[in-house]
Amino acid sequence: MATKKKMTFEQTMARLEEIVQQLEQGNAPLEQSVALFEEGTKLSVKLHEMLDHAEQTVQTMRIQAEEEGEQ
């Protein structure tokens, strides 16, 4: 059973860029293009989730810092 390694934001972005380049070249057969598009869509969603999480973390830290400064 293969272990699925969690990719970093940078690794995910790099893979998405690879997929975009492959699709833009237009050399892949239809089935492969569809599979690449599907993978790219999933990666895009994952990147948005990662960015949302990072933004929430920064917001939380900022609120905590403001609250500590008021005390």
Backbone torsions as a table, in degrees:
resi	resn	phi	psi	omega
1	MET	NA	125.2	-177.4
2	ALA	-77.3	140.4	176.9
3	THR	-91.7	129.5	-180.0
4	LYS	-89.7	112.7	-178.6
5	LYS	-82.4	134.2	178.4
6	LYS	-73.9	123.8	-179.5
7	MET	-85.1	146.9	175.5
8	THR	-73.6	170.8	176.9
9	PHE	-58.3	-45.1	-177.5
10	GLU	-65.0	-40.3	178.0
11	GLN	-66.1	-40.9	179.2
12	THR	-64.1	-43.5	179.0
13	MET	-63.8	-41.6	179.5
14	ALA	-62.7	-42.0	178.6
15	ARG	-64.7	-41.2	178.4
16	LEU	-62.4	-40.5	177.9
17	GLU	-63.5	-38.3	176.3
18	GLU	-61.1	-44.6	-179.3
19	ILE	-62.7	-45.3	179.5
20	VAL	-59.1	-44.0	179.4
21	GLN	-61.5	-43.8	179.5
22	GLN	-62.3	-42.6	-179.8
23	LEU	-68.7	-37.8	179.9
24	GLU	-66.8	-30.3	178.3
25	GLN	-66.4	-31.5	176.3
26	GLY	72.1	17.5	-177.7
27	ASN	-91.6	-14.1	-174.9
28	ALA	-77.8	144.7	174.2
29	PRO	-62.3	161.5	-175.6
30	LEU	-54.1	-49.5	-177.6
31	GLU	-60.1	-41.4	178.7
32	GLN	-67.6	-39.1	178.6
33	SER	-61.7	-42.1	178.9
34	VAL	-64.5	-42.7	178.9
35	ALA	-63.6	-41.6	178.0
36	LEU	-64.1	-42.7	179.1
37	PHE	-61.6	-42.4	178.7
38	GLU	-62.7	-45.6	178.2
39	GLU	-61.9	-43.2	179.5
40	GLY	-61.9	-39.7	178.4
41	THR	-63.9	-43.5	178.3
42	LYS	-63.8	-40.8	178.7
43	LEU	-64.6	-39.1	178.7
44	SER	-61.6	-43.7	177.8
45	VAL	-62.3	-43.7	179.6
46	LYS	-62.3	-40.8	178.1
47	LEU	-62.3	-42.1	178.0
48	HIS	-63.3	-39.9	177.7
49	GLU	-63.1	-42.2	179.9
50	MET	-64.1	-42.4	178.7
51	LEU	-65.6	-41.6	178.0
52	ASP	-61.1	-43.2	179.7
53	HIS	-63.2	-43.6	179.0
54	ALA	-62.3	-42.0	179.4
55	GLU	-63.4	-42.0	178.2
56	GLN	-63.3	-39.3	178.6
57	THR	-62.9	-44.9	179.5
58	VAL	-63.9	-43.1	179.1
59	GLN	-60.7	-43.6	179.5
60	THR	-62.5	-44.7	179.6
61	MET	-63.3	-39.7	-180.0
62	ARG	-65.9	-42.4	179.0
63	ILE	-63.8	-43.3	179.1
64	GLN	-63.1	-40.7	178.8
65	ALA	-64.4	-40.4	178.0
66	GLU	-65.0	-41.9	179.7
67	GLU	-65.1	-39.4	178.0
68	GLU	-67.5	-33.3	179.0
69	GLY	-71.1	-26.0	179.8
70	GLU	-79.3	-20.0	-176.0
71	GLN	-86.4	NA	NA
